[in-house]
């Protein structure tokens, strides 16, 4: 039996999330079915994180245990052939030791949230960004975001359905910036932590958008965090703008994607 680590890119639009669901298609189901079509094995996909319906991934790390003689490259090519036409691609595949685990060995996770800040409707980016028409103050959003960095009780930004044992998490980084030349109507929010609560990133982004619109002050965001009360949440951002960007492991260099300009 060989443990294969997969790096998966997917458009979450047609799926009910990454993890298998009883009420609709999932990324996990599609990948497991493709693996079965290639190897005849009933494999279980284990992943570094979970995603909600509509959330995307640039480099989700996962693993499967297979009794196959295929090389990682041939396995990747064969799985990708069986995944068509689903918007899922295995972009890397390698053999890992038996004690390496995509979820439990992960020491850090990174997310990117994309906001298109313009009056005109979205066309090419429909389903891949949050469209906000009123002008946003990205500098104010970034200043406010720094009150969330560090170790805190994130109950305010936690889904009622979150299964984490504790609402206390350490947020390593939360940066907000407006795009550069040619992308001035884009706002990018980058979050990094060892792990996140269910809906934490989307909830933080939603409240930061209120700051950017001038509806919340920077202090109001800090007060909402301190309240540790879900009732103090101002807004939960939609899933379409959220991307799982990278998973970090102590035994390898961090896999990262090209940063939006």
C-alpha positions in Angstrom: 0.0 0.0 0.0 1.4 3.4 -1.0 0.4 6.8 0.3 0.0 9.3 -2.5 -0.2 13.0 -1.7 -2.4 14.9 -4.2 -2.5 18.7 -4.8 -6.0 19.5 -6.1 -7.3 22.6 -7.8 -11.0 23.0 -8.2 -13.9 25.3 -9.0 -16.3 24.8 -6.2 -19.4 26.2 -8.0 -21.1 22.9 -8.9 -20.2 21.2 -5.6 -21.7 21.1 -2.1 -18.2 21.4 -0.8 -15.1 19.3 -0.7 -16.2 16.7 1.8 -18.7 14.0 0.8 -22.3 15.1 1.3 -25.6 13.2 1.3 -27.5 15.9 -0.4 -25.4 16.6 -3.5 -22.1 16.2 -5.4 -18.8 16.9 -3.7 -15.1 17.2 -4.8 -14.3 14.2 -2.6 -16.9 12.0 -4.3 -15.6 13.0 -7.8 -12.0 12.3 -7.0 -12.8 9.0 -5.3 -14.9 7.8 -8.2 -12.1 8.8 -10.6 -9.5 6.8 -8.6 -11.8 3.8 -8.6 -12.2 4.0 -12.3 -8.4 4.0 -12.7 -7.4 1.4 -10.0 -10.5 -0.5 -9.1 -9.9 0.4 -5.5 -12.3 2.0 -3.0 -10.0 4.8 -1.7 -10.8 7.4 0.9 -9.6 11.0 0.2 -8.2 12.8 3.3 -7.7 16.5 2.9 -6.0 19.4 4.7 -9.3 21.3 5.0 -12.9 21.4 4.3 -14.7 23.9 2.0 -18.3 25.0 1.9 -20.5 24.9 -1.2 -19.1 27.4 -3.8 -15.7 27.7 -2.3 -12.7 27.1 -4.5 -9.2 25.7 -4.1 -5.9 26.6 -5.8 -3.9 23.9 -4.0 -5.8 21.7 -1.6 -3.5 19.0 -0.2 -5.0 15.5 0.1 -3.9 11.9 0.3 -5.1 8.5 -0.6 -3.7 5.0 0.1 -3.5 2.8 -2.9 -2.2 -0.7 -3.9 -1.1 0.3 -7.4 2.0 0.0 -9.4 1.4 3.3 -11.2 4.0 6.1 -10.8 2.7 9.3 -9.2 2.8 11.0 -12.7 0.9 8.3 -14.4 -1.6 8.1 -11.5 -2.1 11.9 -11.8 -2.6 11.8 -15.5 -5.1 8.9 -15.3 -7.2 10.5 -12.5 -7.4 13.8 -14.4 -8.6 11.9 -17.5 -11.4 10.3 -15.5 -12.3 13.6 -13.7 -13.4 15.3 -17.0 -15.7 17.2 -17.3 -15.7 18.1 -13.6 -13.8 21.4 -12.9 -11.2 19.5 -10.8 -7.6 18.9 -11.6 -4.8 17.0 -9.8 -1.9 19.4 -10.3 0.8 17.5 -8.3 1.2 13.9 -7.0 3.9 12.4 -4.9 4.6 9.5 -2.6 4.7 10.2 1.1 5.6 8.1 4.2 2.8 6.2 5.8 2.8 8.5 8.8 2.3 11.6 6.7 -1.3 12.9 6.9 -2.8 15.6 4.7 -4.9 16.9 7.6 -3.1 16.0 10.8 0.5 16.7 9.6 -0.6 20.1 8.3 1.0 23.0 10.3 -0.6 25.9 8.5 -3.4 26.9 6.1 -3.7 29.9 3.8 -6.9 31.4 2.3 -7.5 34.2 -0.2 -10.7 36.2 -0.5 -11.4 38.2 -3.7 -13.7 41.2 -3.8 -14.5 43.0 -7.1 -15.3 46.6 -6.1 -17.0 48.3 -9.0 -20.4 49.5 -10.1 -20.6 47.4 -13.2 -22.0 43.9 -12.9 -19.6 40.9 -13.0 -19.3 38.9 -16.2 -16.1 36.7 -16.3 -15.8 36.7 -12.5 -19.4 35.6 -11.7 -19.2 32.9 -9.0 -15.5 33.6 -8.4 -15.6 36.9 -6.4 -17.8 38.9 -4.1 -19.3 41.9 -6.1 -19.5 45.0 -3.9 -20.7 48.2 -5.6 -20.1 50.9 -3.0 -16.5 52.1 -2.8 -14.4 50.3 -0.1 -11.6 51.8 1.9 -9.0 49.0 1.7 -6.6 50.8 4.1 -9.2 51.1 6.8 -10.1 47.4 6.3 -6.4 46.4 6.7 -6.0 48.5 9.9 -9.1 47.0 11.4 -8.0 43.5 10.4 -4.9 43.7 12.6 -7.1 43.6 15.7 -8.1 40.1 14.8 -4.5 38.9 14.4 -3.2 36.8 17.3 -4.7 34.3 19.7 -8.4 35.1 20.4 -11.7 33.6 21.2 -13.3 33.8 17.7 -16.9 32.8 18.8 -18.3 35.9 17.0 -16.8 34.7 13.7 -17.7 31.0 14.2 -20.6 29.1 12.5 -23.2 27.7 14.8 -22.5 24.4 13.1 -18.8 24.5 13.7 -17.5 21.2 15.1 -14.2 22.5 16.6 -13.6 21.7 20.2 -12.6 25.3 21.1 -13.3 28.7 19.6 -9.8 29.8 20.5 -7.5 30.1 17.4 -4.3 31.9 16.6 -4.6 34.0 13.4 -1.1 34.5 12.1 -1.9 37.0 9.3 -4.8 38.9 7.9 -3.9 41.4 5.2 -6.1 43.5 3.1 -4.9 45.3 -0.1 -6.2 46.8 -3.2 -5.0 45.4 -6.5 -2.2 47.1 -8.5 -2.1 48.5 -12.0 -5.0 47.2 -14.0 -6.6 45.6 -11.0 -7.6 48.7 -9.0 -11.2 47.5 -8.6 -10.0 44.3 -6.9 -9.5 43.9 -3.1 -7.6 40.8 -1.9 -7.8 39.6 1.7 -5.2 37.0 2.7 -5.5 34.9 5.9 -3.1 32.5 7.4 -3.3 30.3 10.5 -2.6 26.8 11.7 -6.3 26.1 11.5 -9.6 28.0 11.1 -13.1 27.7 12.5 -16.1 26.9 10.2 -17.0 30.2 8.5 -14.2 32.1 10.3 -12.7 33.6 7.2 -16.0 34.5 5.5 -17.3 36.1 8.8 -14.1 38.1 9.2 -14.3 39.3 5.6 -18.0 40.2 5.9 -17.3 42.5 8.9 -14.2 44.0 7.2 -16.4 44.9 4.3 -18.6 46.8 6.7 -15.6 48.7 7.8 -14.6 49.4 4.2 -18.1 50.8 3.5 -17.9 53.1 6.5 -20.8 51.3 8.3 -18.5 49.9 11.0 -15.6 51.7 12.7 -12.3 49.9 13.4 -13.3 49.8 17.1 -16.6 48.2 16.3 -14.8 45.3 14.8 -12.5 44.9 17.8 -15.5 45.1 20.1 -17.3 42.4 18.1 -14.3 40.1 18.6 -14.2 40.9 22.3 -17.9 40.1 22.7 -17.3 36.5 21.8 -21.0 36.4 20.7 -22.2 35.3 17.3 -25.1 37.8 17.6 -22.5 40.5 17.2 -21.5 39.3 13.8 -22.3 42.0 11.2 -22.2 40.1 8.0 -21.1 36.7 6.6 -19.4 37.0 3.2 -20.6 34.7 0.4 -18.6 31.6 -0.4 -17.9 32.5 -4.1 -14.9 34.8 -3.3 -13.1 32.3 -1.0 -10.1 30.2 -2.2 -8.0 27.7 -0.3 -4.6 28.7 -1.4 -2.0 26.5 0.4 -1.3 24.0 3.1 2.0 24.0 5.0 4.0 21.0 6.2 7.1 20.8 8.3 8.7 18.3 6.1 8.5 20.3 2.8 8.6 23.8 1.4 5.3 25.6 1.6 3.2 25.2 -1.6 2.1 28.7 -2.6 0.4 30.2 -5.6 1.2 33.3 -7.5 0.0 36.3 -5.5 -2.5 38.5 -7.3 -1.0 41.9 -8.2 
